Amino acid sequence: MGESKQTTPQSLISGIHHVGLSVSDLTASLKFFSDALGYAQAGEVPSYPAVFVSNGKSFITLWQTEKDANAFDRKKNVGLHHLSLQVPSEDALGAVFATVKKHPGVVVEFEPEALG
């Protein structure tokens, strides 16, 4: 009986270029990414309206929703559940978390934890 060899398809994808997030307050979201996470504004499209932020390694698009948009409920909606940001060390994780949880309007559902 011959052995079956499974091959893993080669992906043409080399990484994620950017993630787009719909936000209810573009100004407050830009302030959060700038002040709490150290991202810089990398561009904008006022007519869209959208703002692009980057830390030099990752790129995020923030889109303004309509004023009556529903908040995302992870148990009731299909869509982006979370965005996980990489840090260089556990100490850096603690420092980022301390800054983020103090930022106005931030509600932390789960504290950071190491992934296996």
Contacts in CASP RR format, 6 or more apart in sequence:
PFRMAT RR
TARGET T0000
AUTHOR 0000-0000-0000
METHOD contacts of the structure
MODEL  1
MGESKQTTPQSLISGIHHVGLSVSDLTASLKFFSDALGYAQAGEVPSYPA
VFVSNGKSFITLWQTEKDANAFDRKKNVGLHHLSLQVPSEDALGAVFATV
KKHPGVVVEFEPEALG
17 59 0 8 1.000
18 52 0 8 1.000
18 58 0 8 1.000
18 59 0 8 1.000
18 60 0 8 1.000
18 61 0 8 1.000
19 58 0 8 1.000
19 59 0 8 1.000
19 60 0 8 1.000
19 61 0 8 1.000
19 80 0 8 1.000
19 83 0 8 1.000
20 60 0 8 1.000
20 61 0 8 1.000
20 62 0 8 1.000
20 63 0 8 1.000
20 80 0 8 1.000
21 29 0 8 1.000
21 60 0 8 1.000
21 61 0 8 1.000
21 62 0 8 1.000
21 63 0 8 1.000
21 80 0 8 1.000
21 83 0 8 1.000
22 63 0 8 1.000
22 64 0 8 1.000
22 65 0 8 1.000
22 69 0 8 1.000
23 29 0 8 1.000
23 62 0 8 1.000
23 63 0 8 1.000
23 64 0 8 1.000
23 65 0 8 1.000
24 64 0 8 1.000
24 65 0 8 1.000
24 69 0 8 1.000
24 71 0 8 1.000
25 64 0 8 1.000
26 49 0 8 1.000
26 50 0 8 1.000
26 51 0 8 1.000
26 62 0 8 1.000
26 63 0 8 1.000
26 64 0 8 1.000
28 104 0 8 1.000
28 105 0 8 1.000
29 51 0 8 1.000
29 62 0 8 1.000
30 41 0 8 1.000
30 51 0 8 1.000
30 53 0 8 1.000
30 62 0 8 1.000
32 103 0 8 1.000
32 106 0 8 1.000
33 39 0 8 1.000
33 53 0 8 1.000
33 60 0 8 1.000
33 62 0 8 1.000
34 40 0 8 1.000
34 41 0 8 1.000
34 53 0 8 1.000
35 103 0 8 1.000
36 96 0 8 1.000
36 99 0 8 1.000
36 100 0 8 1.000
36 103 0 8 1.000
36 106 0 8 1.000
37 55 0 8 1.000
37 85 0 8 1.000
37 96 0 8 1.000
37 99 0 8 1.000
37 100 0 8 1.000
38 55 0 8 1.000
39 53 0 8 1.000
39 54 0 8 1.000
39 55 0 8 1.000
39 60 0 8 1.000
40 53 0 8 1.000
40 54 0 8 1.000
40 55 0 8 1.000
41 51 0 8 1.000
41 52 0 8 1.000
41 53 0 8 1.000
42 52 0 8 1.000
42 53 0 8 1.000
42 54 0 8 1.000
42 59 0 8 1.000
43 51 0 8 1.000
43 52 0 8 1.000
44 50 0 8 1.000
44 51 0 8 1.000
44 52 0 8 1.000
48 63 0 8 1.000
48 64 0 8 1.000
49 63 0 8 1.000
49 64 0 8 1.000
50 61 0 8 1.000
50 62 0 8 1.000
50 63 0 8 1.000
50 64 0 8 1.000
51 61 0 8 1.000
51 62 0 8 1.000
52 59 0 8 1.000
52 60 0 8 1.000
52 61 0 8 1.000
52 62 0 8 1.000
53 59 0 8 1.000
53 60 0 8 1.000
53 62 0 8 1.000
54 60 0 8 1.000
58 85 0 8 1.000
60 83 0 8 1.000
72 79 0 8 1.000
72 80 0 8 1.000
74 81 0 8 1.000
74 82 0 8 1.000
85 96 0 8 1.000
87 93 0 8 1.000
87 96 0 8 1.000
90 114 0 8 1.000
93 112 0 8 1.000
94 112 0 8 1.000
97 111 0 8 1.000
97 112 0 8 1.000
100 106 0 8 1.000
100 108 0 8 1.000
101 108 0 8 1.000
END
